[in-house]
Structures are given as C-alpha cells and as structure tokens.
C-alpha cells in the first residue's frame, strides 16, 4: 500500500496533493450519512461505505510520502 500511495503522490503536483488532503480531512469529519450523500453526488457510492479511519489512514499515508 505504501508503494501504491508513493506512486500516486509522485504522479501529481503539490496543488493536487494538497487538494487531496483537504478532501480527505473533510471526508473524515463527515458523518456516515453525509459521506453517503457526498458519494452519490460525486458518483462514488463506496465513499459512504468506508469508515472514518480509512480516510484518516489515507491522509497519514500521503503525509508520510510527502515528508
């Protein structure tokens, strides 16, 4: 997973990485029902099914790659 996250972050510029981190922060702060609505609006229904910890862990992985 670390290698996959590293490759992803290396393929995007810093502005895209910052935006990704902002979105992950927002998703981690949403309730489950809010994430379900967001997922429907964004066309990604899996967002509503993922636990908050998944977004927090993704954010930590991105930060570890950037550091």
PDB file of N, H, CA, C and O in Angstrom:
ATOM      1  N   UNK A   1       0.821  -1.193   0.000  1.00  0.00           N
ATOM      2  CA  UNK A   1       0.000   0.000   0.000  1.00  0.00           C
ATOM      3  C   UNK A   1       0.863   1.255   0.000  1.00  0.00           C
ATOM      4  O   UNK A   1       0.532   2.239  -0.660  1.00  0.00           O
ATOM      5  N   UNK A   2       1.976   1.221   0.743  1.00  0.00           N
ATOM      6  H   UNK A   2       2.246   0.422   1.279  1.00  0.00           H
ATOM      7  CA  UNK A   2       2.863   2.386   0.775  1.00  0.00           C
ATOM      8  C   UNK A   2       3.416   2.695  -0.607  1.00  0.00           C
ATOM      9  O   UNK A   2       3.488   3.859  -1.001  1.00  0.00           O
ATOM     10  N   UNK A   3       3.809   1.659  -1.349  1.00  0.00           N
ATOM     11  H   UNK A   3       3.751   0.713  -1.029  1.00  0.00           H
ATOM     12  CA  UNK A   3       4.352   1.850  -2.694  1.00  0.00           C
ATOM     13  C   UNK A   3       3.288   2.435  -3.620  1.00  0.00           C
ATOM     14  O   UNK A   3       3.580   3.323  -4.422  1.00  0.00           O
ATOM     15  N   UNK A   4       2.065   1.942  -3.510  1.00  0.00           N
ATOM     16  H   UNK A   4       1.828   1.221  -2.858  1.00  0.00           H
ATOM     17  CA  UNK A   4       0.969   2.458  -4.325  1.00  0.00           C
ATOM     18  C   UNK A   4       0.715   3.936  -4.013  1.00  0.00           C
ATOM     19  O   UNK A   4       0.563   4.748  -4.925  1.00  0.00           O
ATOM     20  N   UNK A   5       0.669   4.279  -2.726  1.00  0.00           N
ATOM     21  H   UNK A   5       0.792   3.619  -1.985  1.00  0.00           H
ATOM     22  CA  UNK A   5       0.450   5.667  -2.321  1.00  0.00           C
ATOM     23  C   UNK A   5       1.613   6.545  -2.784  1.00  0.00           C
ATOM     24  O   UNK A   5       1.398   7.664  -3.251  1.00  0.00           O
ATOM     25  N   UNK A   6       2.845   6.042  -2.657  1.00  0.00           N
ATOM     26  H   UNK A   6       3.020   5.134  -2.277  1.00  0.00           H
ATOM     27  CA  UNK A   6       4.020   6.791  -3.106  1.00  0.00           C
ATOM     28  C   UNK A   6       3.931   7.077  -4.602  1.00  0.00           C
ATOM     29  O   UNK A   6       4.164   8.206  -5.033  1.00  0.00           O
ATOM     30  N   UNK A   7       3.595   6.064  -5.391  1.00  0.00           N
ATOM     31  H   UNK A   7       3.405   5.147  -5.041  1.00  0.00           H
ATOM     32  CA  UNK A   7       3.472   6.245  -6.841  1.00  0.00           C
ATOM     33  C   UNK A   7       2.390   7.257  -7.185  1.00  0.00           C
ATOM     34  O   UNK A   7       2.569   8.090  -8.073  1.00  0.00           O
ATOM     35  N   UNK A   8       1.262   7.182  -6.475  1.00  0.00           N
ATOM     36  H   UNK A   8       1.116   6.506  -5.754  1.00  0.00           H
ATOM     37  CA  UNK A   8       0.172   8.123  -6.718  1.00  0.00           C
ATOM     38  C   UNK A   8       0.612   9.552  -6.440  1.00  0.00           C
ATOM     39  O   UNK A   8       0.402  10.442  -7.265  1.00  0.00           O
ATOM     40  N   UNK A   9       1.216   9.772  -5.292  1.00  0.00           N
ATOM     41  H   UNK A   9       1.387   9.049  -4.623  1.00  0.00           H
ATOM     42  CA  UNK A   9       1.627  11.120  -4.909  1.00  0.00           C
ATOM     43  C   UNK A   9       2.721  11.644  -5.841  1.00  0.00           C
ATOM     44  O   UNK A   9       2.769  12.843  -6.116  1.00  0.00           O
ATOM     45  N   UNK A  10       3.591  10.772  -6.328  1.00  0.00           N
ATOM     46  H   UNK A  10       3.552   9.798  -6.105  1.00  0.00           H
ATOM     47  CA  UNK A  10       4.657  11.203  -7.239  1.00  0.00           C
ATOM     48  C   UNK A  10       4.115  11.608  -8.610  1.00  0.00           C
ATOM     49  O   UNK A  10       4.759  12.372  -9.329  1.00  0.00           O
ATOM     50  N   UNK A  11       2.949  11.108  -8.970  1.00  0.00           N
ATOM     51  H   UNK A  11       2.425  10.487  -8.386  1.00  0.00           H
ATOM     52  CA  UNK A  11       2.370  11.418 -10.279  1.00  0.00           C
ATOM     53  C   UNK A  11       1.577  12.721 -10.292  1.00  0.00           C
ATOM     54  O   UNK A  11       1.190  13.194 -11.361  1.00  0.00           O
ATOM     55  N   UNK A  12       1.331  13.303  -9.136  1.00  0.00           N
ATOM     56  H   UNK A  12       1.645  12.919  -8.267  1.00  0.00           H
ATOM     57  CA  UNK A  12       0.550  14.529  -9.074  1.00  0.00           C
ATOM     58  C   UNK A  12       1.421  15.669  -8.570  1.00  0.00           C
ATOM     59  O   UNK A  12       2.461  15.449  -7.948  1.00  0.00           O
ATOM     60  N   UNK A  13       0.975  16.900  -8.850  1.00  0.00           N
ATOM     61  H   UNK A  13       0.131  17.078  -9.355  1.00  0.00           H
ATOM     62  CA  UNK A  13       1.755  18.037  -8.360  1.00  0.00           C
ATOM     63  C   UNK A  13       1.312  18.392  -6.941  1.00  0.00           C
ATOM     64  O   UNK A  13       0.355  17.822  -6.418  1.00  0.00           O
ATOM     65  N   UNK A  14       2.013  19.332  -6.334  1.00  0.00           N
ATOM     66  H   UNK A  14       2.790  19.795  -6.759  1.00  0.00           H
ATOM     67  CA  UNK A  14       1.775  19.665  -4.925  1.00  0.00           C
ATOM     68  C   UNK A  14       0.371  20.226  -4.710  1.00  0.00           C
ATOM     69  O   UNK A  14      -0.240  19.967  -3.674  1.00  0.00           O
ATOM     70  N   UNK A  15      -0.149  20.988  -5.672  1.00  0.00           N
ATOM     71  H   UNK A  15       0.348  21.198  -6.514  1.00  0.00           H
ATOM     72  CA  UNK A  15      -1.502  21.530  -5.527  1.00  0.00           C
ATOM     73  C   UNK A  15      -2.547  20.425  -5.491  1.00  0.00           C
ATOM     74  O   UNK A  15      -3.508  20.498  -4.725  1.00  0.00           O
ATOM     75  N   UNK A  16      -2.362  19.407  -6.315  1.00  0.00           N
ATOM     76  H   UNK A  16      -1.582  19.348  -6.937  1.00  0.00           H
ATOM     77  CA  UNK A  16      -3.289  18.278  -6.319  1.00  0.00           C
ATOM     78  C   UNK A  16      -3.181  17.486  -5.017  1.00  0.00           C
ATOM     79  O   UNK A  16      -4.191  17.020  -4.489  1.00  0.00           O
ATOM     80  N   UNK A  17      -1.971  17.334  -4.502  1.00  0.00           N
ATOM     81  H   UNK A  17      -1.151  17.713  -4.931  1.00  0.00           H
ATOM     82  CA  UNK A  17      -1.779  16.616  -3.242  1.00  0.00           C
ATOM     83  C   UNK A  17      -2.448  17.363  -2.089  1.00  0.00           C
ATOM     84  O   UNK A  17      -3.080  16.751  -1.228  1.00  0.00           O
ATOM     85  N   UNK A  18      -2.305  18.687  -2.077  1.00  0.00           N
ATOM     86  H   UNK A  18      -1.792  19.184  -2.776  1.00  0.00           H
ATOM     87  CA  UNK A  18      -2.934  19.498  -1.033  1.00  0.00           C
ATOM     88  C   UNK A  18      -4.448  19.378  -1.122  1.00  0.00           C
ATOM     89  O   UNK A  18      -5.121  19.246  -0.100  1.00  0.00           O
ATOM     90  N   UNK A  19      -4.988  19.422  -2.330  1.00  0.00           N
ATOM     91  H   UNK A  19      -4.442  19.529  -3.160  1.00  0.00           H
ATOM     92  CA  UNK A  19      -6.438  19.288  -2.507  1.00  0.00           C
ATOM     93  C   UNK A  19      -6.921  17.908  -2.049  1.00  0.00           C
ATOM     94  O   UNK A  19      -7.986  17.787  -1.444  1.00  0.00           O
ATOM     95  N   UNK A  20      -6.138  16.878  -2.339  1.00  0.00           N
ATOM     96  H   UNK A  20      -5.272  16.976  -2.830  1.00  0.00           H
ATOM     97  CA  UNK A  20      -6.488  15.530  -1.905  1.00  0.00           C
ATOM     98  C   UNK A  20      -6.522  15.442  -0.380  1.00  0.00           C
ATOM     99  O   UNK A  20      -7.419  14.822   0.191  1.00  0.00           O
ATOM    100  N   UNK A  21      -5.549  16.060   0.270  1.00  0.00           N
ATOM    101  H   UNK A  21      -4.820  16.564  -0.195  1.00  0.00           H
ATOM    102  CA  UNK A  21      -5.512  16.072   1.732  1.00  0.00           C
ATOM    103  C   UNK A  21      -6.702  16.834   2.313  1.00  0.00           C
ATOM    104  O   UNK A  21      -7.279  16.415   3.316  1.00  0.00           O
ATOM    105  N   UNK A  22      -7.066  17.947   1.689  1.00  0.00           N
ATOM    106  H   UNK A  22      -6.596  18.288   0.874  1.00  0.00           H
ATOM    107  CA  UNK A  22      -8.237  18.707   2.155  1.00  0.00           C
ATOM    108  C   UNK A  22      -9.505  17.873   2.046  1.00  0.00           C
ATOM    109  O   UNK A  22     -10.327  17.853   2.962  1.00  0.00           O
ATOM    110  N   UNK A  23      -9.653  17.191   0.926  1.00  0.00           N
ATOM    111  H   UNK A  23      -8.985  17.208   0.182  1.00  0.00           H
ATOM    112  CA  UNK A  23     -10.847  16.372   0.726  1.00  0.00           C
ATOM    113  C   UNK A  23     -10.893  15.218   1.732  1.00  0.00           C
ATOM    114  O   UNK A  23     -11.956  14.898   2.264  1.00  0.00           O
ATOM    115  N   UNK A  24      -9.748  14.598   1.991  1.00  0.00           N
ATOM    116  H   UNK A  24      -8.884  14.857   1.558  1.00  0.00           H
ATOM    117  CA  UNK A  24      -9.706  13.523   2.980  1.00  0.00           C
ATOM    118  C   UNK A  24     -10.054  14.038   4.372  1.00  0.00           C
ATOM    119  O   UNK A  24     -10.741  13.356   5.133  1.00  0.00           O
ATOM    120  N   UNK A  25      -9.587  15.231   4.708  1.00  0.00           N
ATOM    121  H   UNK A  25      -9.030  15.785   4.090  1.00  0.00           H
ATOM    122  CA  UNK A  25      -9.926  15.822   6.006  1.00  0.00           C
ATOM    123  C   UNK A  25     -11.425  16.058   6.109  1.00  0.00           C
ATOM    124  O   UNK A  25     -12.046  15.746   7.125  1.00  0.00           O
ATOM    125  N   UNK A  26     -12.001  16.615   5.043  1.00  0.00           N
ATOM    126  H   UNK A  26     -11.496  16.870   4.218  1.00  0.00           H
ATOM    127  CA  UNK A  26     -13.439  16.867   5.044  1.00  0.00           C
ATOM    128  C   UNK A  26     -14.222  15.560   5.167  1.00  0.00           C
ATOM    129  O   UNK A  26     -15.195  15.483   5.916  1.00  0.00           O
ATOM    130  N   UNK A  27     -13.798  14.546   4.438  1.00  0.00           N
ATOM    131  H   UNK A  27     -13.007  14.609   3.830  1.00  0.00           H
ATOM    132  CA  UNK A  27     -14.490  13.257   4.495  1.00  0.00           C
ATOM    133  C   UNK A  27     -14.383  12.626   5.876  1.00  0.00           C
ATOM    134  O   UNK A  27     -15.334  12.005   6.351  1.00  0.00           O
ATOM    135  N   UNK A  28     -13.233  12.783   6.521  1.00  0.00           N
ATOM    136  H   UNK A  28     -12.460  13.287   6.135  1.00  0.00           H
ATOM    137  CA  UNK A  28     -13.061  12.188   7.846  1.00  0.00           C
ATOM    138  C   UNK A  28     -13.920  12.895   8.892  1.00  0.00           C
ATOM    139  O   UNK A  28     -14.241  12.311   9.927  1.00  0.00           O
ATOM    140  N   UNK A  29     -14.293  14.144   8.628  1.00  0.00           N
ATOM    141  H   UNK A  29     -14.033  14.617   7.787  1.00  0.00           H
ATOM    142  CA  UNK A  29     -15.111  14.901   9.568  1.00  0.00           C
ATOM    143  C   UNK A  29     -16.609  14.725   9.327  1.00  0.00           C
ATOM    144  O   UNK A  29     -17.422  15.130  10.158  1.00  0.00           O
ATOM    145  N   UNK A  30     -16.978  14.122   8.191  1.00  0.00           N
ATOM    146  H   UNK A  30     -16.318  13.793   7.516  1.00  0.00           H
ATOM    147  CA  UNK A  30     -18.391  13.917   7.869  1.00  0.00           C
ATOM    148  C   UNK A  30     -18.945  12.714   8.619  1.00  0.00           C
ATOM    149  O   UNK A  30     -18.223  11.775   8.954  1.00  0.00           O
ATOM    150  N   UNK A  31     -20.240  12.770   8.869  1.00  0.00           N
ATOM    151  H   UNK A  31     -20.827  13.532   8.597  1.00  0.00           H
ATOM    152  CA  UNK A  31     -20.914  11.592   9.426  1.00  0.00           C
ATOM    153  C   UNK A  31     -21.099  10.570   8.303  1.00  0.00           C
ATOM    154  O   UNK A  31     -20.902  10.883   7.129  1.00  0.00           O
ATOM    155  N   UNK A  32     -21.474   9.360   8.673  1.00  0.00           N
ATOM    156  H   UNK A  32     -21.634   9.106   9.627  1.00  0.00           H
ATOM    157  CA  UNK A  32     -21.667   8.308   7.669  1.00  0.00           C
ATOM    158  C   UNK A  32     -22.733   8.703   6.655  1.00  0.00           C
ATOM    159  O   UNK A  32     -22.563   8.477   5.457  1.00  0.00           O
ATOM    160  N   UNK A  33     -23.827   9.288   7.125  1.00  0.00           N
ATOM    161  H   UNK A  33     -23.965   9.471   8.099  1.00  0.00           H
ATOM    162  CA  UNK A  33     -24.896   9.680   6.202  1.00  0.00           C
ATOM    163  C   UNK A  33     -24.453  10.821   5.282  1.00  0.00           C
ATOM    164  O   UNK A  33     -24.837  10.861   4.113  1.00  0.00           O
ATOM    165  N   UNK A  34     -23.646  11.746   5.808  1.00  0.00           N
ATOM    166  H   UNK A  34     -23.334  11.713   6.758  1.00  0.00           H
ATOM    167  CA  UNK A  34     -23.114  12.817   4.962  1.00  0.00           C
ATOM    168  C   UNK A  34     -22.197  12.254   3.884  1.00  0.00           C
ATOM    169  O   UNK A  34     -22.229  12.705   2.739  1.00  0.00           O
ATOM    170  N   UNK A  35     -21.372  11.261   4.253  1.00  0.00           N
ATOM    171  H   UNK A  35     -21.346  10.895   5.184  1.00  0.00           H
ATOM    172  CA  UNK A  35     -20.483  10.638   3.259  1.00  0.00           C
ATOM    173  C   UNK A  35     -21.290   9.898   2.196  1.00  0.00           C
ATOM    174  O   UNK A  35     -20.905   9.890   1.027  1.00  0.00           O
ATOM    175  N   UNK A  36     -22.408   9.274   2.587  1.00  0.00           N
ATOM    176  H   UNK A  36     -22.721   9.281   3.537  1.00  0.00           H
ATOM    177  CA  UNK A  36     -23.255   8.586   1.611  1.00  0.00           C
ATOM    178  C   UNK A  36     -23.809   9.579   0.594  1.00  0.00           C
ATOM    179  O   UNK A  36     -23.815   9.304  -0.606  1.00  0.00           O
ATOM    180  N   UNK A  37     -24.275  10.732   1.070  1.00  0.00           N
ATOM    181  H   UNK A  37     -24.271  10.956   2.045  1.00  0.00           H
ATOM    182  CA  UNK A  37     -24.797  11.765   0.168  1.00  0.00           C
ATOM    183  C   UNK A  37     -23.681  12.300  -0.728  1.00  0.00           C
ATOM    184  O   UNK A  37     -23.869  12.461  -1.933  1.00  0.00           O
ATOM    185  N   UNK A  38     -22.524  12.573  -0.138  1.00  0.00           N
ATOM    186  H   UNK A  38     -22.370  12.443   0.842  1.00  0.00           H
ATOM    187  CA  UNK A  38     -21.378  13.058  -0.905  1.00  0.00           C
ATOM    188  C   UNK A  38     -21.000  12.044  -1.990  1.00  0.00           C
ATOM    189  O   UNK A  38     -20.737  12.411  -3.135  1.00  0.00           O
ATOM    190  N   UNK A  39     -20.977  10.768  -1.609  1.00  0.00           N
ATOM    191  H   UNK A  39     -21.191  10.470  -0.679  1.00  0.00           H
ATOM    192  CA  UNK A  39     -20.643   9.717  -2.574  1.00  0.00           C
ATOM    193  C   UNK A  39     -21.618   9.660  -3.729  1.00  0.00           C
ATOM    194  O   UNK A  39     -21.220   9.441  -4.873  1.00  0.00           O
ATOM    195  N   UNK A  40     -22.892   9.855  -3.438  1.00  0.00           N
ATOM    196  H   UNK A  40     -23.216  10.033  -2.508  1.00  0.00           H
ATOM    197  CA  UNK A  40     -23.897   9.860  -4.502  1.00  0.00           C
ATOM    198  C   UNK A  40     -23.701  11.059  -5.431  1.00  0.00           C
ATOM    199  O   UNK A  40     -23.814  10.935  -6.650  1.00  0.00           O
ATOM    200  N   UNK A  41     -23.406  12.218  -4.842  1.00  0.00           N
ATOM    201  H   UNK A  41     -23.315  12.319  -3.852  1.00  0.00           H
ATOM    202  CA  UNK A  41     -23.202  13.415  -5.651  1.00  0.00           C
ATOM    203  C   UNK A  41     -21.944  13.320  -6.503  1.00  0.00           C
ATOM    204  O   UNK A  41     -21.918  13.800  -7.636  1.00  0.00           O
ATOM    205  N   UNK A  42     -20.900  12.699  -5.957  1.00  0.00           N
ATOM    206  H   UNK A  42     -20.921  12.309  -5.036  1.00  0.00           H
ATOM    207  CA  UNK A  42     -19.623  12.584  -6.675  1.00  0.00           C
ATOM    208  C   UNK A  42     -19.565  11.345  -7.568  1.00  0.00           C
ATOM    209  O   UNK A  42     -18.601  11.165  -8.312  1.00  0.00           O
ATOM    210  N   UNK A  43     -20.572  10.506  -7.502  1.00  0.00           N
ATOM    211  H   UNK A  43     -21.356  10.652  -6.898  1.00  0.00           H
ATOM    212  CA  UNK A  43     -20.596   9.305  -8.328  1.00  0.00           C
ATOM    213  C   UNK A  43     -19.748   8.170  -7.792  1.00  0.00           C
ATOM    214  O   UNK A  43     -19.410   7.251  -8.538  1.00  0.00           O
ATOM    215  N   UNK A  44     -19.395   8.213  -6.512  1.00  0.00           N
ATOM    216  H   UNK A  44     -19.670   8.960  -5.906  1.00  0.00           H
ATOM    217  CA  UNK A  44     -18.589   7.161  -5.897  1.00  0.00           C
ATOM    218  C   UNK A  44     -19.292   6.683  -4.629  1.00  0.00           C
ATOM    219  O   UNK A  44     -19.020   7.171  -3.533  1.00  0.00           O
ATOM    220  N   UNK A  45     -20.190   5.730  -4.793  1.00  0.00           N
ATOM    221  H   UNK A  45     -20.412   5.333  -5.684  1.00  0.00           H
ATOM    222  CA  UNK A  45     -21.012   5.261  -3.676  1.00  0.00           C
ATOM    223  C   UNK A  45     -20.193   4.563  -2.590  1.00  0.00           C
ATOM    224  O   UNK A  45     -20.662   4.433  -1.460  1.00  0.00           O
ATOM    225  N   UNK A  46     -18.981   4.114  -2.910  1.00  0.00           N
ATOM    226  H   UNK A  46     -18.600   4.220  -3.828  1.00  0.00           H
ATOM    227  CA  UNK A  46     -18.144   3.439  -1.918  1.00  0.00           C
ATOM    228  C   UNK A  46     -17.708   4.373  -0.798  1.00  0.00           C
ATOM    229  O   UNK A  46     -17.413   3.920   0.308  1.00  0.00           O
ATOM    230  N   UNK A  47     -17.664   5.674  -1.075  1.00  0.00           N
ATOM    231  H   UNK A  47     -17.903   6.042  -1.973  1.00  0.00           H
ATOM    232  CA  UNK A  47     -17.259   6.641  -0.046  1.00  0.00           C
ATOM    233  C   UNK A  47     -18.153   6.522   1.176  1.00  0.00           C
ATOM    234  O   UNK A  47     -17.673   6.591   2.308  1.00  0.00           O
ATOM    235  N   UNK A  48     -19.436   6.346   0.957  1.00  0.00           N
ATOM    236  H   UNK A  48     -19.825   6.290   0.038  1.00  0.00           H
ATOM    237  CA  UNK A  48     -20.377   6.238   2.063  1.00  0.00           C
ATOM    238  C   UNK A  48     -20.206   4.977   2.882  1.00  0.00           C
ATOM    239  O   UNK A  48     -20.633   4.924   4.035  1.00  0.00           O
ATOM    240  N   UNK A  49     -19.590   3.965   2.305  1.00  0.00           N
ATOM    241  H   UNK A  49     -19.243   4.009   1.368  1.00  0.00           H
ATOM    242  CA  UNK A  49     -19.424   2.686   2.999  1.00  0.00           C
ATOM    243  C   UNK A  49     -18.123   2.598   3.785  1.00  0.00           C
ATOM    244  O   UNK A  49     -17.965   1.714   4.627  1.00  0.00           O
ATOM    245  N   UNK A  50     -17.193   3.509   3.516  1.00  0.00           N
ATOM    246  H   UNK A  50     -17.321   4.227   2.832  1.00  0.00           H
ATOM    247  CA  UNK A  50     -15.877   3.433   4.154  1.00  0.00           C
ATOM    248  C   UNK A  50     -15.915   4.049   5.552  1.00  0.00           C
ATOM    249  O   UNK A  50     -16.554   5.082   5.753  1.00  0.00           O
ATOM    250  N   UNK A  51     -15.245   3.430   6.511  1.00  0.00           N
ATOM    251  H   UNK A  51     -14.726   2.591   6.347  1.00  0.00           H
ATOM    252  CA  UNK A  51     -15.205   4.003   7.862  1.00  0.00           C
ATOM    253  C   UNK A  51     -14.294   5.227   7.898  1.00  0.00           C
ATOM    254  O   UNK A  51     -13.410   5.382   7.056  1.00  0.00           O
ATOM    255  N   UNK A  52     -14.520   6.085   8.878  1.00  0.00           N
ATOM    256  H   UNK A  52     -15.238   5.959   9.562  1.00  0.00           H
ATOM    257  CA  UNK A  52     -13.726   7.305   9.041  1.00  0.00           C
ATOM    258  C   UNK A  52     -12.236   6.986   9.108  1.00  0.00           C
ATOM    259  O   UNK A  52     -11.415   7.734   8.577  1.00  0.00           O
ATOM    260  N   UNK A  53     -11.886   5.878   9.759  1.00  0.00           N
ATOM    261  H   UNK A  53     -12.553   5.270  10.190  1.00  0.00           H
ATOM    262  CA  UNK A  53     -10.477   5.516   9.917  1.00  0.00           C
ATOM    263  C   UNK A  53      -9.769   5.364   8.573  1.00  0.00           C
ATOM    264  O   UNK A  53      -8.571   5.628   8.474  1.00  0.00           O
ATOM    265  N   UNK A  54     -10.489   4.944   7.550  1.00  0.00           N
ATOM    266  H   UNK A  54     -11.462   4.729   7.631  1.00  0.00           H
ATOM    267  CA  UNK A  54      -9.877   4.767   6.232  1.00  0.00           C
ATOM    268  C   UNK A  54      -9.389   6.098   5.667  1.00  0.00           C
ATOM    269  O   UNK A  54      -8.328   6.164   5.046  1.00  0.00           O
ATOM    270  N   UNK A  55     -10.166   7.154   5.886  1.00  0.00           N
ATOM    271  H   UNK A  55     -11.028   7.100   6.391  1.00  0.00           H
ATOM    272  CA  UNK A  55      -9.767   8.466   5.378  1.00  0.00           C
ATOM    273  C   UNK A  55      -8.606   9.032   6.189  1.00  0.00           C
ATOM    274  O   UNK A  55      -7.702   9.656   5.634  1.00  0.00           O
ATOM    275  N   UNK A  56      -8.632   8.817   7.491  1.00  0.00           N
ATOM    276  H   UNK A  56      -9.366   8.311   7.942  1.00  0.00           H
ATOM    277  CA  UNK A  56      -7.547   9.285   8.354  1.00  0.00           C
ATOM    278  C   UNK A  56      -6.250   8.569   7.985  1.00  0.00           C
ATOM    279  O   UNK A  56      -5.193   9.194   7.901  1.00  0.00           O
ATOM    280  N   UNK A  57      -6.334   7.259   7.767  1.00  0.00           N
ATOM    281  H   UNK A  57      -7.193   6.751   7.835  1.00  0.00           H
ATOM    282  CA  UNK A  57      -5.148   6.486   7.408  1.00  0.00           C
ATOM    283  C   UNK A  57      -4.611   6.928   6.045  1.00  0.00           C
ATOM    284  O   UNK A  57      -3.398   7.033   5.867  1.00  0.00           O
ATOM    285  N   UNK A  58      -5.495   7.188   5.084  1.00  0.00           N
ATOM    286  H   UNK A  58      -6.481   7.103   5.229  1.00  0.00           H
ATOM    287  CA  UNK A  58      -5.059   7.649   3.765  1.00  0.00           C
ATOM    288  C   UNK A  58      -4.335   8.984   3.874  1.00  0.00           C
ATOM    289  O   UNK A  58      -3.316   9.206   3.219  1.00  0.00           O
ATOM    290  N   UNK A  59      -4.877   9.875   4.714  1.00  0.00           N
ATOM    291  H   UNK A  59      -5.705   9.695   5.246  1.00  0.00           H
ATOM    292  CA  UNK A  59      -4.234  11.177   4.907  1.00  0.00           C
ATOM    293  C   UNK A  59      -2.844  11.001   5.501  1.00  0.00           C
ATOM    294  O   UNK A  59      -1.893  11.646   5.060  1.00  0.00           O
ATOM    295  N   UNK A  60      -2.722  10.133   6.498  1.00  0.00           N
ATOM    296  H   UNK A  60      -3.495   9.608   6.856  1.00  0.00           H
ATOM    297  CA  UNK A  60      -1.419   9.884   7.125  1.00  0.00           C
ATOM    298  C   UNK A  60      -0.430   9.288   6.137  1.00  0.00           C
ATOM    299  O   UNK A  60       0.754   9.623   6.171  1.00  0.00           O
ATOM    300  N   UNK A  61      -0.897   8.407   5.256  1.00  0.00           N
ATOM    301  H   UNK A  61      -1.859   8.135   5.228  1.00  0.00           H
ATOM    302  CA  UNK A  61      -0.014   7.807   4.248  1.00  0.00           C
ATOM    303  C   UNK A  61       0.484   8.856   3.255  1.00  0.00           C
ATOM    304  O   UNK A  61       1.654   8.851   2.874  1.00  0.00           O
ATOM    305  N   UNK A  62      -0.402   9.744   2.844  1.00  0.00           N
ATOM    306  H   UNK A  62      -1.353   9.748   3.154  1.00  0.00           H
ATOM    307  CA  UNK A  62       0.017  10.797   1.905  1.00  0.00           C
ATOM    308  C   UNK A  62       1.056  11.697   2.574  1.00  0.00           C
ATOM    309  O   UNK A  62       2.071  12.040   1.969  1.00  0.00           O
ATOM    310  N   UNK A  63       0.796  12.075   3.823  1.00  0.00           N
ATOM    311  H   UNK A  63      -0.029  11.796   4.315  1.00  0.00           H
ATOM    312  CA  UNK A  63       1.744  12.937   4.526  1.00  0.00           C
ATOM    313  C   UNK A  63       3.099  12.253   4.701  1.00  0.00           C
ATOM    314  O   UNK A  63       4.138  12.905   4.600  1.00  0.00           O
ATOM    315  N   UNK A  64       3.097  10.942   4.963  1.00  0.00           N
ATOM    316  H   UNK A  64       2.252  10.412   5.046  1.00  0.00           H
ATOM    317  CA  UNK A  64       4.362  10.237   5.124  1.00  0.00           C
ATOM    318  C   UNK A  64       5.151  10.215   3.816  1.00  0.00           C
ATOM    319  O   UNK A  64       6.379  10.295   3.834  1.00  0.00           O
ATOM    320  N   UNK A  65       4.465  10.107   2.700  1.00  0.00           N
ATOM    321  H   UNK A  65       3.467  10.042   2.686  1.00  0.00           H
ATOM    322  CA  UNK A  65       5.142  10.133   1.401  1.00  0.00           C
ATOM    323  C   UNK A  65       5.705  11.523   1.124  1.00  0.00           C
ATOM    324  O   UNK A  65       6.827  11.661   0.636  1.00  0.00           O
ATOM    325  N   UNK A  66       4.908  12.562   1.445  1.00  0.00           N
ATOM    326  H   UNK A  66       3.998  12.449   1.843  1.00  0.00           H
ATOM    327  CA  UNK A  66       5.371  13.931   1.193  1.00  0.00           C
ATOM    328  C   UNK A  66       6.538  14.310   2.081  1.00  0.00           C
ATOM    329  O   UNK A  66       7.396  15.099   1.686  1.00  0.00           O
ATOM    330  N   UNK A  67       6.572  13.745   3.291  1.00  0.00           N
ATOM    331  H   UNK A  67       5.875  13.104   3.612  1.00  0.00           H
ATOM    332  CA  UNK A  67       7.680  14.057   4.201  1.00  0.00           C
ATOM    333  C   UNK A  67       8.888  13.231   3.814  1.00  0.00           C
ATOM    334  O   UNK A  67       9.937  13.336   4.451  1.00  0.00           O
TER     335      UNK A  67
END
